[in-house]
């Protein structure tokens, strides 16, 4: 089952890199295409920082952090995800997203972003498939931790003779 989590990561990497390649080949930097009027745009941008352009230009730091994160995720997949599908899938999504943006930083010196959402007058930060995968993976990991915590409390309460209605 562990191999499935690596397949999830591989699918994310392929989709991310394919989408970025299409943006690089088909759009000029700064070009924006309206997909869903007033809401969803494809906007070709580049980012040398992390989320919301923080730590812009600190490439060495991103290389180091990403390698540590990847090593940690590989460890956690092997150690904790064998019989916990939600944990494994979430870690696979995080792994794929981390590697997707790492590839950009390593080979382009910047990350290609293009998903642009607007909510009324609010412009959400432009992101990519890897960013979305990282975010979804973190949310799923938090959900799995909450579910795990609930199971642990139920077992503990059951052993102590407590009953909650």
FENQUI-V53627 format. One record per backbone hydrogen bond with DSSP energy under -1.0 kcal/mol. NH is the residue of the N-H (numbers start at 1). CO is the residue of the C=O. If there is no record, write none. Layout:
nh=<NH & NH>
co=<CO & CO>
//
This chain:
nh=<4 & 6 & 7 & 8 & 9 & 10 & 11 & 12 & 13 & 14 & 15 & 16 & 17 & 18 & 19 & 20 & 21 & 22 & 23 & 24 & 25 & 26 & 27 & 30 & 31 & 33 & 35 & 36 & 39 & 40 & 41 & 42 & 43 & 44 & 45 & 47 & 50 & 53 & 54 & 57 & 58 & 59 & 62 & 63 & 64 & 65 & 66 & 67 & 68 & 69 & 70 & 71 & 72 & 73 & 74 & 75 & 76 & 77 & 78 & 79 & 80 & 81 & 88 & 89 & 90 & 91 & 92 & 93 & 94 & 95 & 96 & 97 & 98 & 99 & 100 & 101 & 102 & 103 & 104 & 105 & 106 & 107 & 108 & 111 & 113 & 114 & 115 & 116 & 118 & 119 & 122 & 124 & 127 & 132 & 133 & 134 & 135 & 136 & 137 & 138 & 139 & 140 & 141 & 142 & 143 & 144 & 145 & 146 & 147 & 148 & 149 & 150 & 151 & 152 & 153 & 154 & 155 & 156 & 157 & 158 & 159 & 160 & 162>
co=<1 & 2 & 3 & 4 & 5 & 6 & 7 & 8 & 9 & 10 & 11 & 12 & 13 & 14 & 15 & 16 & 17 & 18 & 19 & 20 & 21 & 22 & 23 & 44 & 28 & 42 & 40 & 40 & 36 & 36 & 116 & 33 & 114 & 31 & 113 & 111 & 54 & 50 & 51 & 48 & 55 & 57 & 58 & 59 & 60 & 61 & 62 & 63 & 64 & 65 & 66 & 67 & 68 & 69 & 70 & 71 & 72 & 73 & 74 & 75 & 76 & 77 & 84 & 85 & 86 & 87 & 88 & 89 & 90 & 91 & 92 & 93 & 94 & 95 & 96 & 97 & 98 & 99 & 100 & 101 & 102 & 103 & 104 & 47 & 45 & 127 & 127 & 41 & 39 & 122 & 119 & 117 & 115 & 128 & 129 & 130 & 131 & 132 & 133 & 134 & 135 & 136 & 137 & 138 & 139 & 140 & 141 & 142 & 143 & 144 & 145 & 146 & 147 & 148 & 149 & 150 & 151 & 152 & 153 & 154 & 155 & 156 & 157>
//
